[in-house]
Amino acid sequence: MSLDYRQDCVRLCRISAFNNSEFARLLGMEITDAYDGYARVTMENDGKNNPQGVVHGGAIFALADQAFGIAANCSTSVSVAVSIHIQYISPATGPLVAIAHRVAGNDRYSSFQVMVYEGKRIIAEFNGVAIRTDTRNS
């Protein structure tokens, strides 16, 4: 089996596992594209509003975290979050999309930026640092 084939199998299995996790299904999140260092995840707003009638910050955070998680784990390595920060920019009332990109990294740590959008409007910016848990030097 070639390395590319193995990596693609791992990627597809991880996408399936993230899409089918209980929490992702509960919130209706769906990974529409992902590969090592990148992810695009969508979520409808139905049933996720706060008392002010806008999407709850926790739902926005969960969407960004899902994109961060799969972008950091869409390879043969396994990573977990060690630091996360979110800045809410604008309230949302419609469907959301989170787009994650790896912006820096080394053999052990990776930094990601996740932008959450409602259409073309920026809703939140999420920054996270992940650490590989499968390194031999840990």
Sequence and secondary structure as in RCSB ss.txt:
>XXXX:A:sequence
MSLDYRQDCVRLCRISAFNNSEFARLLGMEITDAYDGYARVTMENDGKNNPQGVVHGGAIFALADQAFGIAANCS
TSVSVAVSIHIQYISPATGPLVAIAHRVAGNDRYSSFQVMVYEGKRIIAEFNGVAIRTDTRNS
>XXXX:A:secstr
  HHHHHHHHHHHHHHHHHTSHHHHHHTEEEEEEETTEEEEEE  TT B TTSSB HHHHHHHHHHHHHHHHSSS
SS EEEEEEEEEE S   S EEEEEEEEEE SSEEEEEEEEEETTEEEEEEEEEEEESS TT 
